[in-house]
Amino acid sequence: MHKSDEDIIELAQKLNNKLKIDHIDWHKLKSKKINRSTELISAALCQLLISHNEKDAIKYLEESIKWLKGINVDKPCPTKHSSFQG
């Protein structure tokens, strides 16, 4: 990267902001593997472009692959599906 590094970083940040799951949509999207995976891939891209952090980028990409393969799955909050009746 050279001439338009700032433009590329700005685009990556905008993409990341669009793909990240915010607190409003968390419960609706947290178990959707495509949403979780794209969020992680975007974060990896930002780690590479902005921080030049290969180690964290690899971790994000590996987690993304686990979501796509179905290895990572969302587990319900313990208080939502608890059999405890106090």
Helices and strands as residue ranges (DSSP letters): H 5-19, H 26-29, H 33-46, I 47-51, H 54-69
